[in-house]
Amino acid sequence: MNDLGAIAATVISLIFLAIVGIVAGVAIPGLFMAVVAPWLDWIFPARNK
């Protein structure tokens, strides 16, 4: 029974870490692009004015 609890805790931890990793993988680059976007538009304008 102790082994089953350890396996369950490991699976729950891996699921939690996967969710945190997905959120971090989307949120951190999104925040970075929100800060850098005005500079990128100034350096490489999307359209001619």
mmJSON file of the N, C-alpha and C atoms, coordinates in Angstrom:
{"data_MODEL":{"atom_site":{
"group_PDB":["ATOM","ATOM","ATOM","ATOM","ATOM","ATOM","ATOM","ATOM","ATOM","ATOM","ATOM","ATOM","ATOM","ATOM","ATOM","ATOM","ATOM","ATOM","ATOM","ATOM","ATOM","ATOM","ATOM","ATOM","ATOM","ATOM","ATOM","ATOM","ATOM","ATOM","ATOM","ATOM","ATOM","ATOM","ATOM","ATOM","ATOM","ATOM","ATOM","ATOM","ATOM","ATOM","ATOM","ATOM","ATOM","ATOM","ATOM","ATOM","ATOM","ATOM","ATOM","ATOM","ATOM","ATOM","ATOM","ATOM","ATOM","ATOM","ATOM","ATOM","ATOM","ATOM","ATOM","ATOM","ATOM","ATOM","ATOM","ATOM","ATOM","ATOM","ATOM","ATOM","ATOM","ATOM","ATOM","ATOM","ATOM","ATOM","ATOM","ATOM","ATOM","ATOM","ATOM","ATOM","ATOM","ATOM","ATOM","ATOM","ATOM","ATOM","ATOM","ATOM","ATOM","ATOM","ATOM","ATOM","ATOM","ATOM","ATOM","ATOM","ATOM","ATOM","ATOM","ATOM","ATOM","ATOM","ATOM","ATOM","ATOM","ATOM","ATOM","ATOM","ATOM","ATOM","ATOM","ATOM","ATOM","ATOM","ATOM","ATOM","ATOM","ATOM","ATOM","ATOM","ATOM","ATOM","ATOM","ATOM","ATOM","ATOM","ATOM","ATOM","ATOM","ATOM","ATOM","ATOM","ATOM","ATOM","ATOM","ATOM","ATOM","ATOM","ATOM","ATOM","ATOM","ATOM","ATOM"],
"id":[1,2,3,4,5,6,7,8,9,10,11,12,13,14,15,16,17,18,19,20,21,22,23,24,25,26,27,28,29,30,31,32,33,34,35,36,37,38,39,40,41,42,43,44,45,46,47,48,49,50,51,52,53,54,55,56,57,58,59,60,61,62,63,64,65,66,67,68,69,70,71,72,73,74,75,76,77,78,79,80,81,82,83,84,85,86,87,88,89,90,91,92,93,94,95,96,97,98,99,100,101,102,103,104,105,106,107,108,109,110,111,112,113,114,115,116,117,118,119,120,121,122,123,124,125,126,127,128,129,130,131,132,133,134,135,136,137,138,139,140,141,142,143,144,145,146,147],
"type_symbol":["N","C","C","N","C","C","N","C","C","N","C","C","N","C","C","N","C","C","N","C","C","N","C","C","N","C","C","N","C","C","N","C","C","N","C","C","N","C","C","N","C","C","N","C","C","N","C","C","N","C","C","N","C","C","N","C","C","N","C","C","N","C","C","N","C","C","N","C","C","N","C","C","N","C","C","N","C","C","N","C","C","N","C","C","N","C","C","N","C","C","N","C","C","N","C","C","N","C","C","N","C","C","N","C","C","N","C","C","N","C","C","N","C","C","N","C","C","N","C","C","N","C","C","N","C","C","N","C","C","N","C","C","N","C","C","N","C","C","N","C","C","N","C","C","N","C","C"],
"label_atom_id":["N","CA","C","N","CA","C","N","CA","C","N","CA","C","N","CA","C","N","CA","C","N","CA","C","N","CA","C","N","CA","C","N","CA","C","N","CA","C","N","CA","C","N","CA","C","N","CA","C","N","CA","C","N","CA","C","N","CA","C","N","CA","C","N","CA","C","N","CA","C","N","CA","C","N","CA","C","N","CA","C","N","CA","C","N","CA","C","N","CA","C","N","CA","C","N","CA","C","N","CA","C","N","CA","C","N","CA","C","N","CA","C","N","CA","C","N","CA","C","N","CA","C","N","CA","C","N","CA","C","N","CA","C","N","CA","C","N","CA","C","N","CA","C","N","CA","C","N","CA","C","N","CA","C","N","CA","C","N","CA","C","N","CA","C","N","CA","C","N","CA","C"],
"label_alt_id":[null,null,null,null,null,null,null,null,null,null,null,null,null,null,null,null,null,null,null,null,null,null,null,null,null,null,null,null,null,null,null,null,null,null,null,null,null,null,null,null,null,null,null,null,null,null,null,null,null,null,null,null,null,null,null,null,null,null,null,null,null,null,null,null,null,null,null,null,null,null,null,null,null,null,null,null,null,null,null,null,null,null,null,null,null,null,null,null,null,null,null,null,null,null,null,null,null,null,null,null,null,null,null,null,null,null,null,null,null,null,null,null,null,null,null,null,null,null,null,null,null,null,null,null,null,null,null,null,null,null,null,null,null,null,null,null,null,null,null,null,null,null,null,null,null,null,null],
"label_comp_id":["MET","MET","MET","ASN","ASN","ASN","ASP","ASP","ASP","LEU","LEU","LEU","GLY","GLY","GLY","ALA","ALA","ALA","ILE","ILE","ILE","ALA","ALA","ALA","ALA","ALA","ALA","THR","THR","THR","VAL","VAL","VAL","ILE","ILE","ILE","SER","SER","SER","LEU","LEU","LEU","ILE","ILE","ILE","PHE","PHE","PHE","LEU","LEU","LEU","ALA","ALA","ALA","ILE","ILE","ILE","VAL","VAL","VAL","GLY","GLY","GLY","ILE","ILE","ILE","VAL","VAL","VAL","ALA","ALA","ALA","GLY","GLY","GLY","VAL","VAL","VAL","ALA","ALA","ALA","ILE","ILE","ILE","PRO","PRO","PRO","GLY","GLY","GLY","LEU","LEU","LEU","PHE","PHE","PHE","MET","MET","MET","ALA","ALA","ALA","VAL","VAL","VAL","VAL","VAL","VAL","ALA","ALA","ALA","PRO","PRO","PRO","TRP","TRP","TRP","LEU","LEU","LEU","ASP","ASP","ASP","TRP","TRP","TRP","ILE","ILE","ILE","PHE","PHE","PHE","PRO","PRO","PRO","ALA","ALA","ALA","ARG","ARG","ARG","ASN","ASN","ASN","LYS","LYS","LYS"],
"label_asym_id":["A","A","A","A","A","A","A","A","A","A","A","A","A","A","A","A","A","A","A","A","A","A","A","A","A","A","A","A","A","A","A","A","A","A","A","A","A","A","A","A","A","A","A","A","A","A","A","A","A","A","A","A","A","A","A","A","A","A","A","A","A","A","A","A","A","A","A","A","A","A","A","A","A","A","A","A","A","A","A","A","A","A","A","A","A","A","A","A","A","A","A","A","A","A","A","A","A","A","A","A","A","A","A","A","A","A","A","A","A","A","A","A","A","A","A","A","A","A","A","A","A","A","A","A","A","A","A","A","A","A","A","A","A","A","A","A","A","A","A","A","A","A","A","A","A","A","A"],
"label_entity_id":["1","1","1","1","1","1","1","1","1","1","1","1","1","1","1","1","1","1","1","1","1","1","1","1","1","1","1","1","1","1","1","1","1","1","1","1","1","1","1","1","1","1","1","1","1","1","1","1","1","1","1","1","1","1","1","1","1","1","1","1","1","1","1","1","1","1","1","1","1","1","1","1","1","1","1","1","1","1","1","1","1","1","1","1","1","1","1","1","1","1","1","1","1","1","1","1","1","1","1","1","1","1","1","1","1","1","1","1","1","1","1","1","1","1","1","1","1","1","1","1","1","1","1","1","1","1","1","1","1","1","1","1","1","1","1","1","1","1","1","1","1","1","1","1","1","1","1"],
"label_seq_id":[1,1,1,2,2,2,3,3,3,4,4,4,5,5,5,6,6,6,7,7,7,8,8,8,9,9,9,10,10,10,11,11,11,12,12,12,13,13,13,14,14,14,15,15,15,16,16,16,17,17,17,18,18,18,19,19,19,20,20,20,21,21,21,22,22,22,23,23,23,24,24,24,25,25,25,26,26,26,27,27,27,28,28,28,29,29,29,30,30,30,31,31,31,32,32,32,33,33,33,34,34,34,35,35,35,36,36,36,37,37,37,38,38,38,39,39,39,40,40,40,41,41,41,42,42,42,43,43,43,44,44,44,45,45,45,46,46,46,47,47,47,48,48,48,49,49,49],
"pdbx_PDB_ins_code":[null,null,null,null,null,null,null,null,null,null,null,null,null,null,null,null,null,null,null,null,null,null,null,null,null,null,null,null,null,null,null,null,null,null,null,null,null,null,null,null,null,null,null,null,null,null,null,null,null,null,null,null,null,null,null,null,null,null,null,null,null,null,null,null,null,null,null,null,null,null,null,null,null,null,null,null,null,null,null,null,null,null,null,null,null,null,null,null,null,null,null,null,null,null,null,null,null,null,null,null,null,null,null,null,null,null,null,null,null,null,null,null,null,null,null,null,null,null,null,null,null,null,null,null,null,null,null,null,null,null,null,null,null,null,null,null,null,null,null,null,null,null,null,null,null,null,null],
"Cartn_x":[0.832,0.0,0.873,2.034,2.933,3.473,3.739,4.228,3.163,1.922,0.836,0.699,0.859,0.815,1.955,3.139,4.292,4.089,3.535,3.273,2.209,1.166,0.118,0.673,1.512,2.109,3.008,3.736,4.605,3.798,2.72,1.877,1.229,0.721,0.106,1.143,2.354,3.408,3.777,3.861,4.205,3.117,1.863,0.765,0.826,1.055,1.158,2.317,3.473,4.629,4.396,3.669,3.348,2.457,1.464,0.586,1.377,2.224,3.049,3.979,4.547,5.446,4.735,3.535,2.767,2.406,1.963,1.607,2.834,3.954,5.179,5.666,5.515,5.957,5.135,3.917,3.057,3.111,3.069,2.958,4.249,5.387,6.649,7.011,6.956,7.21,6.164,4.927,3.896,4.182,4.629,5.001,6.21,7.155,8.348,7.975,7.099,6.708,5.882,5.099,4.333,5.263,6.403,7.365,8.17,8.521,9.424,8.682,7.382,6.628,6.753,6.657,6.811,8.183,9.231,10.566,10.679,10.085,10.136,9.378,8.281,7.52,8.297,9.095,9.905,11.066,11.682,12.824,12.36,11.357,10.815,9.334,9.019,7.586,6.826,5.626,4.814,4.299,4.125,3.627,4.26,4.274,4.847,3.848,4.361,3.496,3.28],
"Cartn_y":[-1.197,0.0,1.255,1.187,2.327,2.659,1.619,1.833,2.497,2.123,2.717,4.206,4.577,5.993,6.782,6.188,6.856,7.048,6.051,6.161,7.226,7.246,8.252,9.66,9.842,11.153,11.576,10.643,10.951,11.366,10.654,10.984,12.357,12.63,13.93,15.043,14.814,15.819,16.069,15.014,15.178,15.925,15.653,16.384,17.857,18.139,19.527,20.239,19.592,20.214,20.418,19.52,19.697,20.92,21.095,22.268,23.546,23.563,24.748,25.028,23.996,24.177,24.734,24.265,24.777,26.243,26.568,27.963,28.857,28.422,29.223,29.34,28.293,28.319,29.248,29.529,30.446,31.843,31.961,33.265,34.065,33.443,34.19,34.744,33.954,34.569,35.621,35.434,36.432,37.75,37.707,38.933,39.583,38.76,39.285,39.976,39.359,39.954,41.223,41.294,42.506,43.681,43.413,44.475,44.844,43.858,44.071,44.498,44.271,44.535,45.973,47.002,48.366,48.599,48.025,48.186,47.44,46.247,45.496,46.223,46.863,47.616,48.84,49.409,50.561,50.138,48.961,48.483,47.878,47.014,46.339,46.673,47.816,48.155,47.144,46.828,45.839,46.398,47.698,48.317,49.684,50.174,51.5,52.575,53.649,54.739,55.73],
"Cartn_z":[0.0,0.0,0.0,0.614,0.66,-0.733,-1.52,-2.875,-3.745,-3.549,-4.325,-4.014,-2.763,-2.381,-2.993,-3.041,-3.639,-5.136,-5.788,-7.227,-7.489,-6.677,-6.838,-6.613,-5.603,-5.345,-6.499,-7.066,-8.201,-9.418,-9.696,-10.852,-10.655,-9.466,-9.193,-9.339,-8.844,-8.963,-10.419,-11.21,-12.626,-13.381,-13.056,-13.701,-13.316,-12.036,-11.584,-12.269,-12.356,-13.0,-14.489,-15.126,-16.542,-16.739,-15.876,-15.976,-15.744,-14.724,-14.448,-15.619,-16.2,-17.341,-18.556,-18.81,-19.951,-19.726,-18.53,-18.229,-18.343,-17.803,-17.875,-19.314,-20.086,-21.473,-22.337,-21.938,-22.698,-22.095,-20.779,-20.129,-20.201,-19.943,-19.903,-21.281,-22.36,-23.675,-24.039,-23.607,-23.889,-23.204,-21.969,-21.266,-21.924,-22.336,-22.999,-24.309,-25.086,-26.363,-26.151,-25.083,-24.814,-24.526,-23.92,-23.623,-24.863,-25.667,-26.798,-28.065,-28.144,-29.369,-29.874,-29.03,-29.572,-30.204,-29.61,-30.191,-31.508,-31.566,-32.817,-33.92,-33.563,-34.558,-35.02,-34.158,-34.519,-35.414,-35.121,-35.901,-37.223,-37.168,-38.349,-38.487,-39.092,-39.192,-40.048,-39.601,-40.315,-41.636,-41.707,-42.939,-43.099,-44.297,-44.567,-44.163,-43.616,-43.181,-44.317],
"occupancy":[1.0,1.0,1.0,1.0,1.0,1.0,1.0,1.0,1.0,1.0,1.0,1.0,1.0,1.0,1.0,1.0,1.0,1.0,1.0,1.0,1.0,1.0,1.0,1.0,1.0,1.0,1.0,1.0,1.0,1.0,1.0,1.0,1.0,1.0,1.0,1.0,1.0,1.0,1.0,1.0,1.0,1.0,1.0,1.0,1.0,1.0,1.0,1.0,1.0,1.0,1.0,1.0,1.0,1.0,1.0,1.0,1.0,1.0,1.0,1.0,1.0,1.0,1.0,1.0,1.0,1.0,1.0,1.0,1.0,1.0,1.0,1.0,1.0,1.0,1.0,1.0,1.0,1.0,1.0,1.0,1.0,1.0,1.0,1.0,1.0,1.0,1.0,1.0,1.0,1.0,1.0,1.0,1.0,1.0,1.0,1.0,1.0,1.0,1.0,1.0,1.0,1.0,1.0,1.0,1.0,1.0,1.0,1.0,1.0,1.0,1.0,1.0,1.0,1.0,1.0,1.0,1.0,1.0,1.0,1.0,1.0,1.0,1.0,1.0,1.0,1.0,1.0,1.0,1.0,1.0,1.0,1.0,1.0,1.0,1.0,1.0,1.0,1.0,1.0,1.0,1.0,1.0,1.0,1.0,1.0,1.0,1.0],
"B_iso_or_equiv":[0.0,0.0,0.0,0.0,0.0,0.0,0.0,0.0,0.0,0.0,0.0,0.0,0.0,0.0,0.0,0.0,0.0,0.0,0.0,0.0,0.0,0.0,0.0,0.0,0.0,0.0,0.0,0.0,0.0,0.0,0.0,0.0,0.0,0.0,0.0,0.0,0.0,0.0,0.0,0.0,0.0,0.0,0.0,0.0,0.0,0.0,0.0,0.0,0.0,0.0,0.0,0.0,0.0,0.0,0.0,0.0,0.0,0.0,0.0,0.0,0.0,0.0,0.0,0.0,0.0,0.0,0.0,0.0,0.0,0.0,0.0,0.0,0.0,0.0,0.0,0.0,0.0,0.0,0.0,0.0,0.0,0.0,0.0,0.0,0.0,0.0,0.0,0.0,0.0,0.0,0.0,0.0,0.0,0.0,0.0,0.0,0.0,0.0,0.0,0.0,0.0,0.0,0.0,0.0,0.0,0.0,0.0,0.0,0.0,0.0,0.0,0.0,0.0,0.0,0.0,0.0,0.0,0.0,0.0,0.0,0.0,0.0,0.0,0.0,0.0,0.0,0.0,0.0,0.0,0.0,0.0,0.0,0.0,0.0,0.0,0.0,0.0,0.0,0.0,0.0,0.0,0.0,0.0,0.0,0.0,0.0,0.0],
"pdbx_formal_charge":[null,null,null,null,null,null,null,null,null,null,null,null,null,null,null,null,null,null,null,null,null,null,null,null,null,null,null,null,null,null,null,null,null,null,null,null,null,null,null,null,null,null,null,null,null,null,null,null,null,null,null,null,null,null,null,null,null,null,null,null,null,null,null,null,null,null,null,null,null,null,null,null,null,null,null,null,null,null,null,null,null,null,null,null,null,null,null,null,null,null,null,null,null,null,null,null,null,null,null,null,null,null,null,null,null,null,null,null,null,null,null,null,null,null,null,null,null,null,null,null,null,null,null,null,null,null,null,null,null,null,null,null,null,null,null,null,null,null,null,null,null,null,null,null,null,null,null],
"auth_seq_id":[1,1,1,2,2,2,3,3,3,4,4,4,5,5,5,6,6,6,7,7,7,8,8,8,9,9,9,10,10,10,11,11,11,12,12,12,13,13,13,14,14,14,15,15,15,16,16,16,17,17,17,18,18,18,19,19,19,20,20,20,21,21,21,22,22,22,23,23,23,24,24,24,25,25,25,26,26,26,27,27,27,28,28,28,29,29,29,30,30,30,31,31,31,32,32,32,33,33,33,34,34,34,35,35,35,36,36,36,37,37,37,38,38,38,39,39,39,40,40,40,41,41,41,42,42,42,43,43,43,44,44,44,45,45,45,46,46,46,47,47,47,48,48,48,49,49,49],
"auth_comp_id":["MET","MET","MET","ASN","ASN","ASN","ASP","ASP","ASP","LEU","LEU","LEU","GLY","GLY","GLY","ALA","ALA","ALA","ILE","ILE","ILE","ALA","ALA","ALA","ALA","ALA","ALA","THR","THR","THR","VAL","VAL","VAL","ILE","ILE","ILE","SER","SER","SER","LEU","LEU","LEU","ILE","ILE","ILE","PHE","PHE","PHE","LEU","LEU","LEU","ALA","ALA","ALA","ILE","ILE","ILE","VAL","VAL","VAL","GLY","GLY","GLY","ILE","ILE","ILE","VAL","VAL","VAL","ALA","ALA","ALA","GLY","GLY","GLY","VAL","VAL","VAL","ALA","ALA","ALA","ILE","ILE","ILE","PRO","PRO","PRO","GLY","GLY","GLY","LEU","LEU","LEU","PHE","PHE","PHE","MET","MET","MET","ALA","ALA","ALA","VAL","VAL","VAL","VAL","VAL","VAL","ALA","ALA","ALA","PRO","PRO","PRO","TRP","TRP","TRP","LEU","LEU","LEU","ASP","ASP","ASP","TRP","TRP","TRP","ILE","ILE","ILE","PHE","PHE","PHE","PRO","PRO","PRO","ALA","ALA","ALA","ARG","ARG","ARG","ASN","ASN","ASN","LYS","LYS","LYS"],
"auth_asym_id":["A","A","A","A","A","A","A","A","A","A","A","A","A","A","A","A","A","A","A","A","A","A","A","A","A","A","A","A","A","A","A","A","A","A","A","A","A","A","A","A","A","A","A","A","A","A","A","A","A","A","A","A","A","A","A","A","A","A","A","A","A","A","A","A","A","A","A","A","A","A","A","A","A","A","A","A","A","A","A","A","A","A","A","A","A","A","A","A","A","A","A","A","A","A","A","A","A","A","A","A","A","A","A","A","A","A","A","A","A","A","A","A","A","A","A","A","A","A","A","A","A","A","A","A","A","A","A","A","A","A","A","A","A","A","A","A","A","A","A","A","A","A","A","A","A","A","A"],
"auth_atom_id":["N","CA","C","N","CA","C","N","CA","C","N","CA","C","N","CA","C","N","CA","C","N","CA","C","N","CA","C","N","CA","C","N","CA","C","N","CA","C","N","CA","C","N","CA","C","N","CA","C","N","CA","C","N","CA","C","N","CA","C","N","CA","C","N","CA","C","N","CA","C","N","CA","C","N","CA","C","N","CA","C","N","CA","C","N","CA","C","N","CA","C","N","CA","C","N","CA","C","N","CA","C","N","CA","C","N","CA","C","N","CA","C","N","CA","C","N","CA","C","N","CA","C","N","CA","C","N","CA","C","N","CA","C","N","CA","C","N","CA","C","N","CA","C","N","CA","C","N","CA","C","N","CA","C","N","CA","C","N","CA","C","N","CA","C","N","CA","C","N","CA","C"],
"pdbx_PDB_model_num":[1,1,1,1,1,1,1,1,1,1,1,1,1,1,1,1,1,1,1,1,1,1,1,1,1,1,1,1,1,1,1,1,1,1,1,1,1,1,1,1,1,1,1,1,1,1,1,1,1,1,1,1,1,1,1,1,1,1,1,1,1,1,1,1,1,1,1,1,1,1,1,1,1,1,1,1,1,1,1,1,1,1,1,1,1,1,1,1,1,1,1,1,1,1,1,1,1,1,1,1,1,1,1,1,1,1,1,1,1,1,1,1,1,1,1,1,1,1,1,1,1,1,1,1,1,1,1,1,1,1,1,1,1,1,1,1,1,1,1,1,1,1,1,1,1,1,1]
}}}
